[in-house]
């Protein structure tokens, strides 16, 4: 019999380690610009809402306290979005689109969707309600980022690239338009067009798609007296300054009375029940009245710095899904800010779109914070 040959122990050979991405700290420029916008928002929510809050709830800080609660909740969701492996979101985007469409349809059903101010946009109950349309914006960005990162040069094809992407965007935008919410519906479509353009879609294909979409949108707006009045008020707000043009006229009066340096923080006169939605959709008018042209330019500069930094990060990112995700989240915030400021300055028809990070509102603030967290999530994984 042969004995087993014993083998002298030798030095262990290390097994190859799995390469891990080098995680950078949060991008300081994105963090600083968003923190600045949030700080301005908290101050202006308190100032713009103090009169309404005292008259209704006998507490001048009522809306500020609620905004701080939403900010804390949004911070939790943003932290989770910042910590997860964002690449795993790519596989679940079709399911997210399906769930979101179902939620949007539910908002249109009487006694299921909550109706406020003639619009049915919320689900839930009381303070636990939320707007599915706000979630739809972020879901669209996730879906398009996944699709555009997969199809490659097919984005230059009208049939294989542009049309399928816009059909999904329209699937989300149509129920939002029926709520009715023209502002968010237009934001969804503008974001889709912007992402397709940044991905390399042909300009003529985007122009053709826009021309095709215009007639049904015009018919929908023309068939609704409410939407038609909004468009006519935008064209000439002074013609019916006490009715359909009231919002725009009071907003312009607030901006004009602020001048260059403003009336002073807390000194707004329009917030005393002249300017409707002073702490939500028209808070930028109060910024202009109290802080003047300098205050409005400061807000615009923060949004511009955020946009520029986001696109720089998108260019540095080697992962196509991550790059398109940054572009989509940045477009979502910047286009929404553009629409809101356009409404306040009478450059856009009146729509119920809040100013990101500044207007009072729960779901909008949470979605905006999650979008920023996704941008920093992608950026910190860039080598």
C-alpha positions as CSV (number, residue, x, y, z in Angstrom):
1,X,0.0,0.0,0.0
2,X,1.1,3.4,-0.7
3,X,0.8,6.1,1.9
4,X,-0.5,9.5,1.0
5,X,2.2,11.9,0.4
6,X,2.0,14.7,2.9
7,X,2.3,18.2,1.5
8,X,4.2,20.8,3.4
9,X,2.1,23.8,4.1
10,X,3.2,26.7,1.9
11,X,2.2,30.4,1.7
12,X,-1.5,30.8,0.8
13,X,-2.2,32.3,-2.5
14,X,-4.7,35.2,-2.2
15,X,-7.8,34.9,-4.3
16,X,-8.6,37.7,-6.7
17,X,-10.9,40.3,-5.0
18,X,-14.0,41.6,-6.7
19,X,-13.4,45.1,-7.9
20,X,-15.6,47.6,-6.1
21,X,-16.3,51.1,-7.3
22,X,-14.5,53.9,-5.5
23,X,-17.3,55.9,-3.8
24,X,-16.7,59.7,-3.7
25,X,-18.3,62.0,-1.1
26,X,-21.4,63.9,-2.0
27,X,-20.8,66.5,-4.7
28,X,-20.3,69.8,-2.8
29,X,-21.7,72.0,-5.6
30,X,-25.0,70.1,-6.0
31,X,-25.3,69.9,-2.2
32,X,-24.6,73.7,-1.8
33,X,-27.0,74.9,-4.4
34,X,-29.9,72.7,-3.2
35,X,-29.2,73.6,0.4
36,X,-29.4,77.3,-0.6
37,X,-32.7,76.8,-2.4
38,X,-34.2,74.9,0.5
39,X,-33.0,77.7,3.0
40,X,-34.6,80.3,0.8
41,X,-37.7,78.2,0.6
42,X,-38.1,77.8,4.3
43,X,-37.8,81.5,4.9
44,X,-40.2,82.5,2.1
45,X,-42.8,79.8,3.1
46,X,-42.9,81.3,6.5
47,X,-43.1,84.9,5.2
48,X,-45.6,84.3,2.4
49,X,-47.9,82.0,4.5
50,X,-47.9,83.9,7.8
51,X,-51.1,85.9,7.1
52,X,-53.1,83.0,5.8
53,X,-51.8,80.7,8.5
54,X,-52.8,83.1,11.3
55,X,-56.2,83.8,9.8
56,X,-57.0,80.1,9.3
57,X,-55.1,78.3,12.1
58,X,-54.1,81.2,14.5
59,X,-50.5,80.1,14.1
60,X,-48.2,82.1,11.8
61,X,-45.7,79.2,11.6
62,X,-48.3,76.6,10.7
63,X,-47.2,76.0,7.1
64,X,-43.5,76.4,8.1
65,X,-43.9,73.5,10.6
66,X,-45.6,71.3,8.0
67,X,-42.9,72.1,5.5
68,X,-40.2,71.1,8.0
69,X,-42.0,67.8,8.6
70,X,-42.1,67.2,4.8
71,X,-38.4,68.1,4.6
72,X,-37.6,65.5,7.2
73,X,-39.6,62.9,5.4
74,X,-38.0,63.8,2.1
75,X,-34.6,63.6,3.7
76,X,-35.3,60.0,4.7
77,X,-36.4,59.1,1.2
78,X,-33.4,61.0,-0.3
79,X,-31.0,59.2,2.0
80,X,-32.3,55.8,0.8
81,X,-32.1,56.9,-2.8
82,X,-28.5,58.0,-2.2
83,X,-27.4,54.8,-0.6
84,X,-29.0,52.2,-3.0
85,X,-27.2,50.8,-6.0
86,X,-29.0,52.9,-8.6
87,X,-28.2,50.3,-11.4
88,X,-30.7,48.0,-9.9
89,X,-33.5,50.5,-10.7
90,X,-33.0,49.8,-14.4
91,X,-34.7,46.4,-14.2
92,X,-37.8,47.6,-12.4
93,X,-38.7,50.6,-14.5
94,X,-41.4,48.9,-16.6
95,X,-43.2,47.8,-13.4
96,X,-42.9,51.2,-12.0
97,X,-44.5,52.7,-15.1
98,X,-47.4,50.2,-14.8
99,X,-48.0,51.0,-11.1
100,X,-47.8,54.7,-11.7
101,X,-50.4,54.6,-14.5
102,X,-52.7,52.6,-12.2
103,X,-52.4,55.3,-9.5
104,X,-53.0,58.1,-12.0
105,X,-56.2,56.3,-13.2
106,X,-57.4,55.9,-9.6
107,X,-57.1,59.6,-9.0
108,X,-59.7,60.2,-11.7
109,X,-62.3,57.9,-10.1
110,X,-64.9,59.8,-8.0
111,X,-64.7,59.0,-4.2
112,X,-61.3,57.5,-4.7
113,X,-59.2,60.5,-5.9
114,X,-59.4,63.5,-3.6
115,X,-60.8,66.6,-5.2
116,X,-59.6,70.1,-4.2
117,X,-60.2,73.3,-6.0
118,X,-61.9,71.7,-8.9
119,X,-59.1,69.2,-9.6
120,X,-58.8,65.6,-8.7
121,X,-55.1,65.0,-8.1
122,X,-54.6,63.3,-4.8
123,X,-54.8,59.8,-3.3
124,X,-55.0,59.0,0.4
125,X,-56.6,60.8,3.3
126,X,-56.0,64.2,4.9
127,X,-52.3,64.8,5.7
128,X,-51.4,61.4,4.4
129,X,-52.5,62.2,0.8
130,X,-50.0,62.4,-2.0
131,X,-50.0,63.3,-5.7
132,X,-49.3,60.4,-8.1
133,X,-48.5,63.0,-10.8
134,X,-45.4,64.1,-8.9
135,X,-44.2,60.5,-8.7
136,X,-45.0,60.0,-12.4
137,X,-42.4,62.6,-13.3
138,X,-39.6,60.7,-11.6
139,X,-40.8,57.4,-12.9
140,X,-40.7,58.7,-16.4
141,X,-37.0,59.8,-15.9
142,X,-36.1,56.4,-14.6
143,X,-37.8,54.7,-17.6
144,X,-36.3,56.9,-20.2
145,X,-32.8,56.7,-18.7
146,X,-33.1,52.9,-18.8
147,X,-34.5,52.8,-22.4
148,X,-32.0,55.4,-23.8
149,X,-29.1,53.6,-22.3
150,X,-30.2,50.4,-24.0
151,X,-31.2,51.4,-27.5
152,X,-28.0,53.3,-28.3
153,X,-28.0,54.8,-31.8
154,X,-31.6,53.7,-32.3
155,X,-32.5,56.9,-30.6
156,X,-31.9,58.5,-34.0
157,X,-34.7,56.4,-35.5
158,X,-38.2,57.8,-35.4
159,X,-39.9,54.4,-35.2
160,X,-37.5,52.6,-32.9
161,X,-36.4,55.4,-30.7
162,X,-38.5,58.6,-30.5
163,X,-42.1,57.3,-30.9
164,X,-41.9,54.4,-28.3
165,X,-40.4,56.8,-25.7
166,X,-43.0,59.5,-26.3
167,X,-45.8,57.0,-26.2
168,X,-44.8,56.1,-22.6
169,X,-44.6,59.8,-21.8
170,X,-48.0,60.4,-23.2
171,X,-49.4,57.4,-21.3
172,X,-48.4,59.2,-18.1
173,X,-49.3,62.7,-19.3
174,X,-52.8,62.0,-20.5
175,X,-54.4,61.1,-17.1
176,X,-52.5,64.0,-15.6
177,X,-54.0,66.3,-18.2
178,X,-57.5,65.0,-17.3
179,X,-57.2,65.7,-13.6
180,X,-56.9,68.6,-14.9
181,X,-53.2,69.5,-14.4
182,X,-51.8,71.1,-17.6
183,X,-48.6,72.2,-15.9
184,X,-47.5,68.8,-14.8
185,X,-48.6,67.2,-18.0
186,X,-46.6,69.6,-20.0
187,X,-43.6,69.1,-17.7
188,X,-43.8,65.4,-18.3
189,X,-43.7,65.9,-22.1
190,X,-41.0,68.6,-22.0
191,X,-38.8,66.3,-19.9
192,X,-39.2,63.5,-22.4
193,X,-38.4,65.7,-25.3
194,X,-35.4,67.1,-23.4
195,X,-34.0,63.7,-22.6
196,X,-34.4,62.5,-26.2
197,X,-32.6,65.6,-27.5
198,X,-29.7,65.1,-25.1
199,X,-29.5,61.4,-26.1
200,X,-29.0,62.4,-29.7
201,X,-32.4,62.2,-31.3
202,X,-32.8,64.0,-34.6
203,X,-34.3,67.5,-34.2
204,X,-36.6,67.0,-37.2
205,X,-38.0,63.8,-35.5
206,X,-38.7,65.7,-32.3
207,X,-40.3,68.6,-34.4
208,X,-42.5,66.2,-36.3
209,X,-43.6,64.5,-33.0
210,X,-44.4,67.9,-31.5
211,X,-46.5,68.9,-34.5
212,X,-48.4,65.6,-34.3
213,X,-49.1,66.1,-30.6
214,X,-50.3,69.7,-30.9
215,X,-53.8,69.1,-32.5
216,X,-55.1,66.7,-29.8
217,X,-53.7,68.9,-27.1
218,X,-55.4,72.0,-28.6
219,X,-58.7,70.1,-28.9
220,X,-58.5,69.0,-25.2
221,X,-57.7,72.6,-24.1
222,X,-60.4,74.1,-26.4
223,X,-63.1,71.7,-25.1
224,X,-62.6,72.7,-21.5
225,X,-63.9,76.1,-20.4
226,X,-61.5,76.1,-17.5
227,X,-58.4,75.4,-19.6
228,X,-59.5,77.8,-22.3
229,X,-59.9,80.6,-19.8
230,X,-56.4,80.0,-18.6
231,X,-55.0,80.4,-22.1
232,X,-57.1,83.5,-22.8
233,X,-56.0,85.1,-19.4
234,X,-52.4,84.5,-20.3
235,X,-52.8,86.3,-23.7
236,X,-54.4,89.4,-22.0
237,X,-54.6,89.2,-18.2
238,X,-55.7,92.8,-17.8
239,X,-58.8,92.2,-19.9
240,X,-60.4,90.4,-17.0
241,X,-58.3,91.5,-14.1
242,X,-60.9,90.6,-11.5
243,X,-61.6,87.1,-12.7
244,X,-59.5,84.9,-15.0
245,X,-56.6,87.3,-15.1
246,X,-56.5,87.9,-11.3
247,X,-53.6,85.6,-10.5
248,X,-51.3,87.0,-13.1
249,X,-52.2,90.7,-12.4
250,X,-51.6,90.4,-8.7
251,X,-48.3,88.5,-9.4
252,X,-47.1,91.3,-11.7
253,X,-48.1,93.9,-9.1
254,X,-46.0,92.1,-6.5
255,X,-43.0,91.8,-8.7
256,X,-43.3,95.4,-9.8
257,X,-43.6,96.8,-6.3
258,X,-40.4,95.1,-5.2
259,X,-38.2,97.0,-7.5
260,X,-34.5,96.3,-7.4
261,X,-33.9,95.9,-3.6
262,X,-37.4,94.8,-2.5
263,X,-39.7,96.0,0.3
264,X,-37.8,94.0,2.9
265,X,-38.2,90.5,4.2
266,X,-41.7,90.0,5.7
267,X,-42.9,93.3,4.2
268,X,-45.0,91.9,1.4
269,X,-48.4,93.5,0.9
270,X,-49.7,91.1,-1.7
271,X,-49.6,88.2,0.7
272,X,-52.4,89.7,2.8
273,X,-55.1,88.0,0.7
274,X,-54.4,89.8,-2.5
275,X,-52.1,87.2,-4.2
276,X,-53.7,83.7,-4.4
277,X,-51.5,80.7,-3.6
278,X,-48.8,83.1,-2.2
279,X,-46.9,80.3,-0.4
280,X,-47.3,77.7,-3.1
281,X,-47.5,78.3,-6.9
282,X,-46.9,82.1,-6.7
283,X,-44.2,82.2,-4.0
284,X,-41.7,83.6,-6.5
285,X,-43.8,86.7,-6.7
286,X,-43.4,87.2,-3.0
287,X,-39.7,86.7,-3.4
288,X,-39.6,89.5,-5.9
289,X,-41.8,91.8,-3.8
290,X,-39.8,91.3,-0.6
291,X,-36.2,90.8,-1.9
292,X,-36.5,92.6,-5.2
293,X,-34.7,91.9,-8.4
294,X,-31.6,90.9,-6.5
295,X,-33.5,88.2,-4.6
296,X,-35.0,86.8,-7.8
297,X,-31.6,86.8,-9.5
298,X,-30.2,84.9,-6.5
299,X,-32.8,82.2,-6.9
300,X,-32.2,82.0,-10.7
301,X,-28.5,81.8,-10.2
302,X,-28.9,78.9,-7.8
303,X,-31.0,77.0,-10.3
304,X,-28.5,77.8,-13.1
305,X,-25.5,76.6,-11.0
306,X,-27.4,73.4,-10.2
307,X,-28.1,72.7,-13.8
308,X,-24.6,73.4,-15.0
309,X,-23.0,71.2,-12.3
310,X,-25.5,68.4,-13.0
311,X,-24.7,68.4,-16.7
312,X,-20.9,68.4,-16.0
313,X,-21.4,65.3,-13.8
314,X,-23.5,63.7,-16.5
315,X,-20.6,64.2,-19.0
316,X,-18.1,62.7,-16.5
317,X,-20.2,59.5,-15.9
318,X,-19.1,56.5,-18.0
319,X,-22.3,54.5,-17.2
320,X,-24.9,55.4,-19.8
321,X,-27.9,54.7,-17.5
322,X,-26.3,56.9,-14.8
323,X,-25.6,59.7,-17.2
324,X,-29.1,59.8,-18.6
325,X,-30.5,59.5,-15.0
326,X,-28.6,62.7,-14.0
327,X,-29.7,64.5,-17.2
328,X,-33.4,63.5,-16.6
329,X,-33.4,64.5,-12.9
330,X,-31.7,67.8,-13.7
331,X,-34.2,68.6,-16.5
332,X,-37.1,67.6,-14.3
333,X,-36.1,70.3,-11.7
334,X,-34.9,73.0,-14.0
335,X,-37.9,72.8,-16.5
336,X,-40.3,72.8,-13.5
337,X,-38.6,75.9,-12.2
338,X,-38.8,77.5,-15.7
339,X,-42.5,76.8,-15.9
340,X,-43.3,78.2,-12.5
341,X,-41.3,81.3,-13.0
342,X,-42.8,81.7,-16.4
343,X,-46.3,81.6,-14.9
344,X,-45.4,84.2,-12.2
345,X,-43.9,86.6,-14.7
346,X,-46.8,86.1,-17.2
347,X,-44.5,84.3,-19.7
348,X,-46.5,81.0,-19.4
349,X,-50.2,80.2,-18.9
350,X,-51.2,79.8,-15.3
351,X,-50.6,76.2,-14.2
352,X,-50.4,74.6,-10.8
353,X,-46.7,73.8,-10.8
354,X,-44.7,74.6,-7.6
355,X,-41.3,76.1,-7.6
356,X,-38.9,73.2,-6.6
357,X,-37.5,73.4,-3.1
358,X,-39.1,76.8,-2.4
359,X,-42.9,76.4,-2.7
360,X,-44.8,74.8,0.1
361,X,-45.8,71.2,-0.7
362,X,-45.1,67.7,0.4
363,X,-45.0,65.4,-2.5
364,X,-43.2,67.9,-4.8
365,X,-40.5,68.5,-2.2
366,X,-40.0,64.8,-1.6
367,X,-39.7,64.0,-5.3
368,X,-37.3,66.9,-5.9
369,X,-35.1,65.7,-3.0
370,X,-35.1,62.1,-4.3
371,X,-34.1,63.4,-7.8
372,X,-31.2,65.3,-6.3
373,X,-30.2,62.2,-4.3
374,X,-30.1,60.1,-7.4
375,X,-27.9,62.7,-9.1
376,X,-25.4,62.5,-6.2
377,X,-25.7,58.7,-6.1
378,X,-24.6,58.4,-9.7
379,X,-21.9,61.0,-9.2
380,X,-20.3,59.4,-6.2
381,X,-19.9,56.1,-8.0
382,X,-17.9,57.8,-10.9
383,X,-14.2,56.8,-10.7
